[in-house]
Amino acid sequence: MQQVTSKSSGKQNNVLPFIPEGDFYFTKGVEAFQKRKFDIAIKWMKKAIEQKPADPLYKCQLSIIYTEIGAYHAANQLLTKVLQSSEYVDCYYLMANNYAHLGLLNDAKKYADLYLEKQPEGDFKDDTLRLLDLIDIEDDEDDWEMEDEDELLIYQETVFYHMENLEWDKAIPLLEEMMYLFPEHKITKHDYTQALFFSGYQAKAIELEINELKEDPTSLYSHTNLALFYYTMDNHKEYDFHIQTLLNVYPIHEQQKLRIAVTLSRTRQHVEAYRRFVLLAKPKVAGHPSYFRWYALSAYYIGETAKAELIWQEGTKKHSNLTNELAPWEMDT
């Protein structure tokens, strides 16, 4: 302990110098992360790593923060460095998760299998098995989509056009045909309920979607549709339930990510919607006019007006039908 004299008062104050160690910074970083203050969490975690550069836990936690903000490559670079200097097995699961988010399913499977091989009863065992199940489903969907692709694509493109132009009466009969011809293509059912709802058959649409949800309580498409339906009907209690479910979901498939982002924007959850849009792999979703329409709207409402205008201009260049619309924020007023 040392004594410091205050020049202004002439009094002596006892001062205990405090030099924080890594654990202090790590704790602060975790607290900031739990409060979703990611910029602050990253700063604290980097300080912790400076204090204890050999501690793999600190670097793994920083990688988790990077994953949360969508910086998947940065997260994996950090985890690769950890594995170069230690055998911290959790890294394999974390890397598998990041590769899955990037759509690199072969790499994701490779690291998930490595994790189970090295730690068959590890803390992330259940998460890894779920991830492998998702990868298998994704592979199955890709294989199935190769079959009857031409016919299905014709239907999809036609339905897509009608729905984007709010031509529900033209979309409904085509969707009914698709449900008969391609019963395994589950998304068609959810497009059908949306077309029904906006054609005025709200009760029927909700009933069908609730039945779908009973069969599959984790159905992303049921939750997005029901959130939108209940929001439109001012049923805030039911809307809150479904939107809260979506706020906790971070899908692997880019089209599913887009569906959540659009739903959040359409129900005025603009801050979270914008964050989801930023994380999307644009080349995979730019074929959807809705990407530009709702991304621009959310950007506008969080104060990114210049970016909103750029997004909208890009959308109108790519999709000529958007030139017939007012800018989203003008239609929303």
C-alpha positions, 0 to 999 in steps of 0.5 A: 500500500502506498500513500498519495498526497493530494496537491489541492487539499494537502490531505493524505489518502490511502490508495491500494493500486489495482492491476486487473488480471485476466479473470477480471476482464474475462468476467466483464466480457462474459457479463457484456456478452450476456447483455448483448453488448458485443463491442464491449464484450470483445474489448474485455475479452481481448484484454483478458487474452492479453493478460493470459495469452495461453488460456484457450478458454478466453480465445474460445469465448471470444470466438463465440462472440464473433459467431454471435455477430456473424463473424464466422471466419474470424471465429474459426481463425481464432479457434485454429490458433487455439488448436495449434497450441493446445488440444482444446477439444471444444474447438472442434464443435465450435468450428463445426457450428461456424462452418454450418452457418457459412453453408460449408456443410462438408467442413461442418460435418468433418469437425463435428465428427472430429469432436465426437471422436475425441470427446464422445461424452463431451459437454457439446455431445447433444449439440453436435448430434443435433448439428449433424442431424441438421446437416443430414436434413440439408443434404437430403433436401439438396438431393430431393431438389435435384429430382423433378427440378425443372417442373418444380422450378416452373411452379416455384417461379410462377408462384413466387411472381404472383405472391411478390405482386400480391396476386393471391387468387392466382397463387392459390390454385398453383399452390394447391397443385404443388401440394398434390404433385410435390407433397414432400416440399413442405414450404409450399404448405406455408406459402399456401396459408400465407396466400389464404390469409391475405386473400381474406381466409384468415381463420382457415390460414391460422387453423392450418398453420397451427395444425402444422405446428402441432406436427412439428413444434420447431417449424420455422415457417409456422412460427414466421407465418403465425407471427405475421398473421397475429401481428396483422390481427393485433393479437399481441399475446400470440404474436409475442409468443411466436416472435420471441421464438424466432428471436432465439433461432439462428438457422443454417439455411440462408433462405430460412435466415431471410424468412426470419429477417423479413418477418421481423421487418414486417412486424416492426422489429427493425433493430433485430431485422437489420442485424439479421439482414446484415448477416445474410450471404447476399449472393444467395438471397439477392434473387428475392425482391423481398430482401431489398424491400424489407432490408431497406425499410429496416435500415431506414427506421434505424436511422441508416437512411443513406444505406436504405436508399442504396439498398433500394436503388440496387433492388430496383436495378436487379428487379424491374418490378420494384420500379413500380413501387414507392420506396418502402418507407414511403409506402409505410407512412 
